[in-house]
Amino acid sequence: MSSETTSNEGSLVQNGETLARNPIYIDRVERKYLVDMDEGEMAGFFRDLTSFLAPYGLDPVQEITNVGTCYFDNRDFDLLRYILLIRRCHILVRLRAYEYYDRPPEPISEYWMEVKIRDADRRRKRRFRLKKLTLRDFLNGQDVVEKVVEENRAEAKPEAIRKLFSETRETFFT
């Protein structure tokens, strides 16, 4: 029996099963909780939470991470103003980098450019990965669509990535 892997709009399909990997499209209803604890307690909490959720088929798909985020807006702070005035609906444009907990530090080599839209309790996130040099060119306004397609080939079909890049680039530069 062969093990065939294909991409399906942000998730991998292997032998007919969908596997969560670094999805580029995410549409979900989410609930967030703040847990007050020391950093040294985090790994134990994660293990306890994982063992509690596992019988329900809710295994975490990612390791504990530190997330660095840079939010973008225009000179008039229109996105921030929109968030403050209409709390249940907003749009965020951000750049993210991930570092894994409890591993030796490594230089960050890839980033995620994201557009996140909130409408009441539903959130939609579109994102694509950028290598460090591609990010610099993107921020300078260069058309790096083919580099982005290549850097995200494992996550989705090239035409889906081109469309996502175009929409995100338009949102970012507008």
N, C-alpha and C positions, 0 to 999 in steps of 0.2 A: 504494500500500500504506500503510495507516495504522499508526501506532505506538501501540499500546494498552498502558497500564501499569496493573497491578492489584497489590494486596498479597496475600501468601500467608503468613500466620502469621509475619511478620517478614522476609520477603524480597520483593523486587519482581519481578514477572513482566512482561517486555516482549517482545512478539511471540513468546510461547511460551518464551523463555529466562528462567531465574531469575538475577537480578542481586543480588549481596550489597550491601546498603546498611546501615543501622543496625539490624541484627536485634534483636528484642526477646526472642526465644527462641534459646538456643544450647545444643546438646547435643553434646558432643565429648569425645574423648580427646585430651589435650594433653601436650606435652613442652616444658618451658621451659629456656632456656639463659641463663646470665649471661655477658656479654661485657664484659671490662674494657677500656675505652678512654676517651680524653678526649672531651668533648662535641664538640670541633671535628672529630673523626674520624668522627662518627656519620653524616653525610650521605654520605660516600664509602663507608662500610661498607654502608649501605642500598642505594646504587646498585650496588655489587659483588654484593651478595646478590640483588638483583632480577634482574640480568643472568644470574646463575648459575641461578636458579630458573625463569626465564621459559620455557626450552625444555621444561620439564616441566609447563607449565600452572599454575604455582604463583605467579603474580604477587601481590604484596601488595595487599590491598584498601583499605588505609588508609595515609595518610602517617605519618611519624614524629611521635609525639605525646608530650607530657608529660601524665601522668595523675595527678590529685590524688584521693586516696581518703580517706574518713572511714568507719571501721568502727563499727558500733553493737553494743551488748550491754546486758544488764540490770545492775542494781546488784550482783548476785551473780556476774557474769562467767560465766554458764552457757555461752555459746557458746565463749568462750576455753577454759574448762575442758574442754569436749567435744572441742575440737581437740587439746588437750594429752594427754588420756587415750586418745582413739581417733584416732590419727593418719591412718588411711586413710579416715575418714568425718567430715565436718563440714558445718556450714552457716555462711555468712557473710552478714551484712546490711550493705550499704555504700552510700555515696553517692559518685558519681564525677563528675569534671569533666575535660574534655579541652582541651588547648591544643596547637596545631600548632607543630612545630619550624620554626625559620627564617622566622617571620612576625612582623610587628609585634605586640606584645601588645595584646589587646583585652579589655574586661571580659567575664567569664564570664556568659552569659545563659541557658544551659541546663545541666541536670544530669541524671544517670542514677541512678535508684533501683534497686538490684540485690539479688537474693537468689541466692546461688551455693551449690549443694549439691554436695559431693564424696562419691562412693561408690567407693572404691578408685581406679581410674584414670579413671573417667568423671566428668565434671563437667556440671552442668546450671545454666544461668544464665537467670534471668527478669529482665527489666528494662523500665523505661519512662522516657521523657524527661519532665522537669519544667522549666518556665520558672522563673525566679528567684522571682517572686511566688507561683506555685503551690507551689513547694517550701516556702516559709515557712508557707503555710496547711496543707500536708500535715504538716509537723513539729509544728504546733500542734494536730493532731488533727482538723482540719476535713475533711469529705468533699468532695474535689475531683475526684471521678471524672469528671465531665463535662468539666472543664478538661483532665484527663489524656487523655481520649478524643480531644479536639480536637487536642491537642499531639502525638499519636502516630498520627493518622489515616493518614498516608502509610506507616506501618510494618505495620499490621494492621487487621483488621476491628474495628469498635467493640465487638462482643460479646466478642471475644478480649481486647481491651484492658481492658474492664470486669472480666472474670474475673481477668486478671493483676493488675490494681490491687487487687481484693478480696483475693486470696491474699497479695500482698505487704504490703498494709496490715495484715492479720491477723498475719502473721509479724512485722512491724516492731513493732506495738504489744503483742504478746504477749511 
